Amino acid sequence: MTALSPLAPATFPSLPVLAGVRLAGHECGIRYVGRPDLLMVELAEGTAVAGVFTRSLTCSAPVDWCKQAVAKGRARALVVNSGNANAFTGSAGLASVERTVASAAELVGCRKSEVFIASTGTIGVPLPDEKITGQLGAVRGKLVTDGWGAAARAIMTTDTFPKGATRTALIDGRPVTINGIAKGAGMIAPDMATMLAFVFTDAALPAGVLQTLLSKGVGKSFNCITVDGDTSTSDTLLLFATGQARHARIEDAKDKRLADFKAKLNDLLIDLAQQVVKDGEGASKFVEITVTGAAGASAARRIGLAIANSPLVKTAIAGEDANWGRIVMAVGKAGEKADRDRLSISIGGVEVARDGQVVPGYDEAPVTRHMKGMDIVIAVDVGVGRGKARVWTCDLTHTYIDINGSYRT
């Protein structure tokens, strides 16, 4: 386990009991010794589910399974292992998933299509699923309603802290709880999903409504973060709704009664996504990049990610070097419309460039002071339209090389 990220929160948040959810972490020895590496969640009968997944063409066997299962819209169990991604494992990988699913379904007493599977860890290594199926009975015996912290720890790999968030929303004036956990520190450049994240609510919402809300929410949260520009084979984000809250069931995602729920769900997704960035491998600084004046929102996001993924920008931030010329470079390579002679850049609220050149009388001292902090703010206007986006990243330090150079050894 690497040292705790300097950007880590002081404590794991207190997530309340959520009706219809029991969960627990357990050690089954897939790779790690002396730490939990297996998560099981049991959900109330009738729980609805939605999901978004990696677009990687080399996606894992668990992703393939979940893509098919989520179409059914029902869930009773979730089984997650860390230490082995069960990716690029061929037919053996799928067989491993099927054995795990069958075992969990028999234990819970549900259809196999109601069991969801996720794996994270090393790619290309056969998963010893007998270590999972042999321990499912034991972990089910440990299920509790308040095991959120243990659950978040069980899915960690190179993470230095467990990630969780909670929000309370109102539907028809009645309180609805939303809890979420996530993992991720490296191989972070989500495309339609995140590394692994699981969100639970007691709202009475059908799968179709959940899918609409989740698909929209991910666009401004997990799909706006990057640590290293690499999209995982295993990215999975699932949203479960147990239907236990005391409000009238809502069948339309456009229903105005969902306004507060949408806002709180989106806020929770952003919170979890930002925690992933703050645990970026080797990270010492959290970076927010706002792009305005783009041809459209998608163009703004791509420009923002071009800046966020630039090794030159990220190493300058790590070195506390106010080298804004690297931001200019990143805008130019993004492949989106930008007016060089209207481009403006601010760092820490200080304008450094305007109308395609350095600001007259520019004083670098306040920008340098800002770069020495842990929260870096960059704003760019590319001068061609009204599109805007906000993305988050971290700096790139030598520790990233240390972690990934020795990951398998």
C-alpha positions as CSV (number, residue, x, y, z in Angstrom):
1,M,0.0,0.0,0.0
2,T,1.4,3.4,-1.0
3,A,1.4,6.4,1.3
4,L,-1.8,8.2,1.9
5,S,-2.5,10.8,-0.7
6,P,-2.0,14.3,0.6
7,L,-5.3,15.2,-1.0
8,A,-7.2,12.6,0.9
9,P,-10.2,13.6,3.0
10,A,-9.7,13.6,6.8
11,T,-12.2,10.8,7.4
12,F,-14.5,8.5,5.5
13,P,-17.9,10.1,5.5
14,S,-20.7,8.7,7.6
15,L,-23.1,7.0,5.2
16,P,-26.5,6.2,6.7
17,V,-28.3,2.9,6.6
18,L,-30.2,2.6,3.3
19,A,-33.3,0.5,3.4
20,G,-33.0,-2.6,1.2
21,V,-29.1,-2.8,1.2
22,R,-26.9,-5.1,3.2
23,L,-23.2,-5.3,2.5
24,A,-19.8,-6.5,3.7
25,G,-16.1,-6.8,2.8
26,H,-14.1,-9.9,3.3
27,E,-10.6,-11.3,2.7
28,C,-10.4,-14.2,0.2
29,G,-6.7,-14.0,-0.8
30,I,-7.0,-13.4,-4.5
31,R,-3.8,-11.3,-4.5
32,Y,-3.6,-9.2,-1.3
33,V,-2.7,-10.5,2.1
34,G,-4.1,-9.1,5.3
35,R,-6.7,-6.9,3.6
36,P,-10.3,-7.3,2.3
37,D,-10.5,-8.0,-1.4
38,L,-14.1,-9.2,-1.8
39,L,-17.3,-7.2,-1.6
40,M,-20.8,-8.6,-1.5
41,V,-24.0,-6.6,-1.5
42,E,-27.5,-8.1,-1.1
43,L,-30.4,-6.0,-2.3
44,A,-34.1,-6.1,-1.5
45,E,-36.4,-8.0,-3.9
46,G,-37.6,-5.6,-6.7
47,T,-34.5,-3.5,-6.7
48,A,-34.1,-1.7,-10.1
49,V,-30.7,-1.2,-11.7
50,A,-29.0,0.9,-14.4
51,G,-25.4,1.0,-15.5
52,V,-22.8,2.6,-17.8
53,F,-19.6,0.8,-18.8
54,T,-16.2,1.3,-20.5
55,R,-16.1,1.6,-24.2
56,S,-12.8,-0.2,-24.3
57,L,-12.7,-2.8,-27.1
58,T,-10.7,-5.0,-24.7
59,C,-13.3,-4.9,-21.9
60,S,-13.3,-7.5,-19.2
61,A,-15.6,-10.5,-18.8
62,P,-17.5,-9.0,-15.9
63,V,-18.3,-5.9,-18.0
64,D,-19.7,-8.2,-20.8
65,W,-21.8,-9.9,-18.2
66,C,-23.1,-6.7,-16.6
67,K,-24.0,-5.2,-20.0
68,Q,-26.3,-8.1,-20.6
69,A,-27.7,-8.3,-17.1
70,V,-28.5,-4.6,-16.8
71,A,-30.8,-4.8,-19.8
72,K,-33.2,-6.9,-17.5
73,G,-33.4,-4.0,-15.1
74,R,-33.4,-6.0,-11.9
75,A,-30.8,-6.7,-9.2
76,R,-30.5,-8.8,-6.0
77,A,-26.8,-9.1,-5.5
78,L,-23.4,-7.5,-6.3
79,V,-20.1,-9.3,-6.0
80,V,-16.8,-7.4,-6.5
81,N,-13.3,-8.6,-6.2
82,S,-10.0,-6.6,-6.2
83,G,-6.5,-7.8,-7.2
84,N,-7.5,-9.4,-10.5
85,A,-9.4,-7.7,-13.3
86,N,-10.5,-10.9,-15.1
87,A,-9.8,-9.0,-18.3
88,F,-8.1,-10.5,-21.4
89,T,-8.7,-14.0,-20.0
90,G,-10.7,-15.4,-22.9
91,S,-13.4,-18.1,-22.5
92,A,-11.9,-18.9,-19.1
93,G,-12.8,-15.5,-17.9
94,L,-16.4,-15.8,-18.9
95,A,-16.6,-19.2,-17.3
96,S,-15.3,-17.7,-14.1
97,V,-18.0,-15.1,-14.1
98,E,-20.7,-17.6,-14.8
99,R,-19.5,-19.8,-11.9
100,T,-19.5,-16.8,-9.5
101,V,-22.9,-15.7,-10.7
102,A,-24.4,-19.1,-10.3
103,S,-23.0,-19.5,-6.8
104,A,-24.3,-16.1,-5.7
105,A,-27.7,-16.6,-7.3
106,E,-28.2,-19.9,-5.5
107,L,-27.1,-18.4,-2.2
108,V,-29.4,-15.3,-2.4
109,G,-32.2,-17.2,-4.1
110,C,-32.6,-15.1,-7.3
111,R,-32.2,-15.3,-11.0
112,K,-28.6,-15.2,-12.4
113,S,-29.5,-12.1,-14.4
114,E,-30.0,-10.3,-11.0
115,V,-26.4,-10.9,-10.0
116,F,-23.9,-8.2,-11.0
117,I,-20.1,-8.8,-11.1
118,A,-17.1,-6.5,-11.2
119,S,-13.4,-7.1,-10.9
120,T,-10.4,-4.8,-10.7
121,G,-6.7,-5.4,-10.7
122,T,-4.1,-7.0,-13.0
123,I,-5.1,-7.6,-16.6
124,G,-4.4,-10.9,-18.3
125,V,-4.2,-13.2,-15.3
126,P,-6.8,-16.0,-14.9
127,L,-9.1,-15.3,-11.9
128,P,-9.0,-18.1,-9.2
129,D,-12.8,-17.8,-8.8
130,E,-12.9,-20.7,-6.4
131,K,-11.4,-18.3,-3.8
132,I,-14.5,-16.2,-4.4
133,T,-17.2,-18.9,-4.5
134,G,-15.6,-20.6,-1.6
135,Q,-16.1,-17.5,0.6
136,L,-19.5,-16.2,-0.6
137,G,-21.2,-18.0,2.2
138,A,-18.9,-16.5,4.8
139,V,-19.2,-13.0,3.5
140,R,-23.0,-13.3,3.3
141,G,-23.0,-14.2,6.9
142,K,-21.2,-10.9,7.6
143,L,-23.7,-8.7,5.8
144,V,-24.8,-5.6,7.7
145,T,-26.7,-2.4,7.0
146,D,-23.9,-0.1,8.0
147,G,-20.9,-1.7,6.3
148,W,-20.1,1.1,3.9
149,G,-16.6,1.8,4.9
150,A,-15.6,-1.9,4.8
151,A,-17.3,-2.1,1.4
152,A,-15.3,0.8,0.0
153,R,-12.0,-0.7,1.3
154,A,-12.7,-4.1,-0.2
155,I,-12.7,-2.8,-3.7
156,M,-9.4,-0.8,-3.4
157,T,-6.3,-1.7,-5.5
158,T,-3.6,1.1,-5.6
159,D,-6.1,3.5,-3.9
160,T,-4.7,5.1,-0.7
161,F,-8.1,5.8,0.8
162,P,-11.7,4.5,0.5
163,K,-14.1,6.7,-1.3
164,G,-17.7,7.3,-0.3
165,A,-20.4,10.0,-0.5
166,T,-24.0,10.4,0.6
167,R,-26.7,12.9,-0.1
168,T,-30.4,13.3,1.0
169,A,-32.9,14.4,-1.6
170,L,-36.7,15.2,-1.4
171,I,-39.3,13.5,-3.6
172,D,-42.9,14.6,-2.9
173,G,-41.5,16.2,0.3
174,R,-40.3,12.8,1.6
175,P,-36.6,12.2,2.2
176,V,-34.7,9.9,-0.1
177,T,-31.1,8.6,0.6
178,I,-28.3,8.3,-2.0
179,N,-25.1,6.5,-1.0
180,G,-22.1,5.8,-3.2
181,I,-18.7,4.2,-3.1
182,A,-16.0,4.1,-5.7
183,K,-12.4,3.0,-6.4
184,G,-9.7,4.2,-8.7
185,A,-6.3,5.8,-8.6
186,G,-4.6,4.8,-11.9
187,M,-5.7,3.9,-15.5
188,I,-8.2,6.8,-15.1
189,A,-9.7,8.4,-18.2
190,P,-13.3,7.1,-18.2
191,D,-15.3,6.8,-21.4
192,M,-19.0,6.4,-20.5
193,A,-18.3,5.2,-17.0
194,T,-15.7,5.1,-14.2
195,M,-13.2,2.7,-12.8
196,L,-15.6,1.0,-10.3
197,A,-18.4,2.9,-8.7
198,F,-21.7,1.7,-7.1
199,V,-24.5,4.0,-6.1
200,F,-27.5,3.0,-4.1
201,T,-30.8,4.8,-3.3
202,D,-34.0,3.9,-1.7
203,A,-36.0,5.9,-4.2
204,A,-38.9,4.2,-6.0
205,L,-37.7,4.6,-9.6
206,P,-37.8,2.0,-12.4
207,A,-34.7,1.0,-14.4
208,G,-35.5,3.2,-17.4
209,V,-35.7,6.3,-15.3
210,L,-32.5,5.4,-13.5
211,Q,-30.7,4.8,-16.8
212,T,-31.7,8.2,-18.1
213,L,-30.5,10.0,-15.0
214,L,-27.2,8.0,-14.8
215,S,-26.3,8.4,-18.4
216,K,-26.8,12.2,-18.2
217,G,-25.1,12.5,-14.8
218,V,-21.9,10.7,-15.8
219,G,-21.3,13.2,-18.6
220,K,-20.5,16.0,-16.2
221,S,-18.8,13.9,-13.5
222,F,-16.8,10.7,-14.2
223,N,-16.4,11.5,-17.9
224,C,-14.8,14.8,-17.0
225,I,-11.9,13.4,-14.9
226,T,-8.5,12.0,-15.9
227,V,-5.4,10.9,-14.0
228,D,-3.3,9.5,-16.8
229,G,-5.3,9.4,-20.0
230,D,-5.8,5.6,-19.9
231,T,-9.3,4.1,-20.1
232,S,-9.7,0.9,-18.1
233,T,-10.9,-2.4,-19.4
234,S,-13.1,-2.7,-16.3
235,D,-14.9,0.6,-16.0
236,T,-18.3,0.0,-14.4
237,L,-20.8,2.3,-12.8
238,L,-24.0,0.8,-11.4
239,L,-27.0,2.6,-9.8
240,F,-29.4,0.6,-7.7
241,A,-32.8,1.7,-6.4
242,T,-34.4,-0.4,-3.8
243,G,-37.8,1.3,-3.9
244,Q,-38.1,1.4,-0.1
245,A,-38.6,5.2,0.2
246,R,-42.1,6.4,1.1
247,H,-43.0,8.4,-2.0
248,A,-45.2,7.6,-5.0
249,R,-43.4,5.7,-7.7
250,I,-42.2,8.0,-10.6
251,E,-42.2,6.6,-14.1
252,D,-40.9,9.5,-16.1
253,A,-37.3,10.9,-15.9
254,K,-38.7,14.3,-16.9
255,D,-41.1,14.5,-14.0
256,K,-40.5,17.7,-12.1
257,R,-40.8,15.9,-8.8
258,L,-37.3,14.5,-9.6
259,A,-35.6,17.9,-9.7
260,D,-34.0,17.7,-6.3
261,F,-33.1,14.0,-6.7
262,K,-31.4,14.7,-10.0
263,A,-29.4,17.6,-8.5
264,K,-28.3,15.5,-5.5
265,L,-27.4,12.5,-7.6
266,N,-25.3,14.6,-9.9
267,D,-23.6,16.2,-6.9
268,L,-22.8,12.8,-5.5
269,L,-21.3,11.6,-8.8
270,I,-19.1,14.7,-9.0
271,D,-18.0,14.2,-5.4
272,L,-17.0,10.5,-6.0
273,A,-15.3,11.4,-9.3
274,Q,-13.2,14.2,-7.7
275,Q,-12.2,11.8,-4.9
276,V,-10.8,9.5,-7.6
277,V,-8.7,12.3,-9.0
278,K,-7.5,13.3,-5.5
279,D,-6.2,9.7,-5.1
280,G,-4.5,9.7,-8.5
281,E,-1.3,7.7,-8.3
282,G,1.4,10.0,-7.1
283,A,-0.9,13.0,-7.0
284,S,0.1,16.0,-4.9
285,K,-2.2,18.6,-6.5
286,F,-5.8,18.7,-7.5
287,V,-6.5,20.6,-10.7
288,E,-9.7,22.1,-12.0
289,I,-9.8,23.3,-15.6
290,T,-12.7,25.4,-16.9
291,V,-13.0,25.9,-20.7
292,T,-15.3,28.6,-22.2
293,G,-15.8,30.1,-25.6
294,A,-15.7,26.8,-27.4
295,A,-17.8,25.7,-30.4
296,G,-19.9,23.5,-28.1
297,A,-19.9,21.7,-24.8
298,S,-18.3,18.6,-26.3
299,A,-15.6,20.7,-27.9
300,A,-15.0,22.4,-24.6
301,R,-14.7,19.1,-22.8
302,R,-12.2,17.7,-25.3
303,I,-10.1,20.9,-25.0
304,G,-10.2,20.6,-21.3
305,L,-9.1,17.0,-21.4
306,A,-6.3,17.8,-23.8
307,I,-4.9,20.2,-21.2
308,A,-5.6,17.8,-18.3
309,N,-3.9,14.9,-20.1
310,S,-0.8,16.7,-21.2
311,P,2.3,15.3,-19.5
312,L,4.0,18.7,-20.0
313,V,1.1,20.6,-18.3
314,K,0.9,18.0,-15.5
315,T,4.6,18.0,-14.8
316,A,4.8,21.8,-14.8
317,I,2.1,21.8,-12.1
318,A,4.0,19.1,-10.1
319,G,7.1,21.3,-10.3
320,E,5.1,24.4,-9.4
321,D,6.2,26.1,-12.6
322,A,3.8,28.7,-14.0
323,N,4.6,27.7,-17.6
324,W,1.3,28.7,-19.2
325,G,2.8,28.2,-22.7
326,R,2.2,24.5,-22.2
327,I,-1.5,25.3,-21.9
328,V,-1.4,27.1,-25.2
329,M,0.2,24.0,-26.7
330,A,-2.5,21.7,-25.3
331,V,-5.3,23.9,-26.6
332,G,-3.8,23.9,-30.1
333,K,-3.4,20.1,-30.2
334,A,-6.9,19.3,-29.0
335,G,-8.4,19.2,-32.6
336,E,-11.2,21.6,-31.8
337,K,-11.8,25.1,-33.0
338,A,-9.9,27.8,-31.2
339,D,-9.0,31.3,-32.2
340,R,-5.4,31.8,-31.4
341,D,-5.7,35.6,-31.4
342,R,-8.6,35.6,-29.0
343,L,-7.3,33.0,-26.6
344,S,-7.2,33.9,-22.9
345,I,-5.8,32.0,-19.9
346,S,-6.1,32.6,-16.2
347,I,-4.3,30.7,-13.4
348,G,-5.5,31.0,-9.9
349,G,-7.8,33.9,-10.9
350,V,-4.9,35.8,-12.4
351,E,-5.1,36.6,-16.1
352,V,-1.8,35.6,-17.7
353,A,-2.7,35.8,-21.4
354,R,-5.3,37.7,-23.4
355,D,-6.1,38.1,-27.1
356,G,-3.4,35.6,-28.1
357,Q,-0.5,37.1,-26.1
358,V,0.8,37.6,-22.7
359,V,-1.0,40.3,-20.6
360,P,0.9,43.6,-20.7
361,G,2.8,44.0,-17.4
362,Y,2.2,40.4,-16.4
363,D,3.5,39.6,-12.9
364,E,4.2,35.9,-12.4
365,A,4.7,36.2,-8.7
366,P,1.0,35.7,-7.6
367,V,0.7,32.8,-10.1
368,T,3.8,31.1,-8.7
369,R,2.3,31.4,-5.2
370,H,-0.9,29.8,-6.5
371,M,1.1,26.9,-8.1
372,K,2.6,26.2,-4.7
373,G,-0.8,25.3,-3.3
374,M,-2.6,22.0,-3.4
375,D,-5.7,23.2,-5.4
376,I,-4.9,24.6,-8.8
377,V,-7.4,26.4,-10.9
378,I,-7.0,27.1,-14.6
379,A,-9.5,28.9,-16.9
380,V,-9.2,29.1,-20.6
381,D,-11.4,30.9,-23.2
382,V,-10.8,29.9,-26.8
383,G,-12.9,32.6,-28.3
384,V,-15.1,30.9,-30.9
385,G,-18.5,30.2,-29.3
386,R,-20.5,29.7,-26.2
387,G,-19.6,26.1,-25.3
388,K,-18.2,25.4,-21.8
389,A,-17.0,22.5,-19.7
390,R,-15.2,21.8,-16.5
391,V,-12.8,18.9,-16.0
392,W,-10.6,17.7,-13.2
393,T,-7.1,16.1,-13.1
394,C,-4.0,15.9,-10.9
395,D,-0.4,16.5,-11.4
396,L,2.1,14.0,-12.6
397,T,5.0,13.1,-10.2
398,H,7.8,10.6,-10.2
399,T,5.7,8.6,-7.7
400,Y,3.4,7.6,-10.5
401,I,6.3,5.9,-12.2
402,D,7.3,4.2,-9.0
403,I,3.8,2.8,-8.4
404,N,3.3,1.6,-12.0
405,G,6.8,0.5,-12.6
406,S,6.5,-2.0,-9.8
407,Y,2.8,-2.8,-9.9
408,R,3.1,-6.5,-10.7
409,T,6.3,-7.0,-8.6
